[in-house]
Amino acid sequence: MSDKVIAQRGLWLDEMEVGATYRHAPGRTITEADNTLFTAVTMNTQALHLDAAWAATEPFGERLVNSMFTLATLIGLSVSQLTQGTTVGNLGFSEVSFPAPMFHGDTLYAETTILDKRNSKSRPGQGIVTFEHRGYNQDGKLVAKAVRQAMMFDSSHESATAQSADTTATAADTSESGK
């Protein structure tokens, strides 16, 4: 029996390769409930997302998925592969576009290309990565694109995190045995 423990995580800054494209799986089928809940929770009263009768009279003939839900889902689809536990946080978005709408029942598929990365000048062990996220529907049509900058840890954070976890585990073991 192995004592090896493998933790799921994204990529460290030094593992990311400029120009590499990552395809994220699985895709996410967007339901009417997803769209209605997100729209209501975010206080977006746009009838195009909520009022089926009114939306039927508009150019697309039906309700559209809230584009902010599409954006959030697009970024979310990349997390487990790229940034889970390896990001400090988002710095911003320099471009966001929605070339085609999403409808209830559409499935969003995502891919991300690393456009740029550099070490931070002021934060040792961290750096800035520029991601280009692209979302496609089930027909392969581009429905969303976003360029995002994030502060990422490099792999030196892994050993710091492991040391902290070892210290916590040792302290827990000590307090348990001292009872």
N, C-alpha and C positions, 0 to 999 in steps of 0.2 A: 504494500500500500504506500502510495506516495504522500509526502507531506507538502507537496508543492501547492501553492495557492495562486490562482490567476484571477486578477481583478479586471473587470471590464472597464475600459477607459478609452478616451479619445487619443489623439496623437499629440505628442509634445512638439513644441516649436521646432526643435532640431530634427524631428522625424518628417516634417512637412516639406514637400518638394514643390518649388515654384513650377507651374505648368502642368502639374499632375491633376487629373480629374478623378473624382470619387463619385461613384454611382451609389446612391443610398437605397436600401431595401428594408422593409417592404414599402410599397406605396400606401397612400391613405385615401380611402373612398370617403367623400364628404357627404354627409346625410343632411336632410332637412333639419333634423334636431340639432346637429352641430352648428349649422348656420344661424338658426333662430336663437339658440342659447347664447352663442358668442355675440350676436348682434344686440340682444337684450342686455347681457351683462356689461357690455361696453357702452351702453346708453346711446347707441347709434339708432336713431328712429327713422332712418332712410327706408321709405316704403318699398324701394326696389328690392330690399332684403326680406321684408316682413309681410307685405300686402299682395297676396297672389292675384286677386282680382285687378288691382291697379297695375301691377307689373305686366299682366297679360295685355294691357293696352299700350305698353311701351315697346321700343324697337326690338328687344330680344324676345318678347312675348311670354316671359316667365321670370320668376325671381332669380337674382344672381347671388352667388356666394359672396359674402362680404370680403372685399379684397384684403382687409387687414387679417382676417382669418386665414386666407390663402398665404399671405406673407408669413404669419406666425407658424403655420404648418410647414411651409417650405423650409424655414430655418430649423424648426424642430426635427424634421426628417434627417438633418445632418448631424445632430448632436451625438448620438451614440458612436458614430464612426470618427468624428473629428474633434469634438470639444468636451466630451463627458469627463469631468474631473481634471481637465487640463487647461481650462480657460480661467483667466482672472475676471474677464467681463467684456461686454460689448463696448466699443468706443463710438460707433456710429455707422450710419448708412450713407453712402455718397450717391447711390443711384437706386431707384426702385421704379419698376414699370410693370404694367399688366397688359400685355399685348392682346390678350383674348380673355373672355370671362370664363369663370367656372360655374357650373350648374349643379343642383342637387343630383347626387348619383355619380358625378364625375370622380375619377381617381387621380390624385396628384402624385406624380413621380418626381424625384429630385436628383440633381447632381450638382457637385461643387467643384470649381477649379480654383487652385491656389494661384492668385495673381501676383502676390508679392509677400515677402516677409523680411523683417529686419530685427536685429536685437535692439532692445530699448537702451537709450543713452542714459536714462536716469533710474532704471529699475533693473539691477542685475538679476539674471536668471529668468528674465521675461523679454518678450518681444511682441511686435505688432505684425499681424497677418492680415492680408486683404484677401477675402473670399469672394468669388462670384458664384452665387446660388442661382440655379435655373430650375423652374418647375414646368413640367409637361403634363398634359392630360392623357387619358388612356389612348387617344388617337395620335399621340406624339406632337401635339400642337403646343408651342410655347405659351404658357399662361401667366408666368411671373418670372421676373429677373430682379435680383438685388445684389448690389456690391456692398459688402460689410467689412468693417475693420474691427478686429478684436485683439485684446491683449492676451497673450498666451504664455503659459509657463514653459520653460525648457525642461529637459529631463533631470536637471539637478533637483527639481521640486519633488521628483519621485523618491529620491533617497531621503530628503527632509521629511516627507510625508510618512515614509516607512519608519524612520527613526521615531517620529512622534507617536505612531501607532504602537511601536514596540514599547515605548515608555509608558503609554496608557495601559497596555496589556499587562506589563510588569507591575504597575501600580495596582491594577485590579486584582492580579494574582496575589500580591502581597497582602492587600486588605482582606481578601477572602481567606487566606491561610492564617491571618492574625485573629480570626474570630474565635 
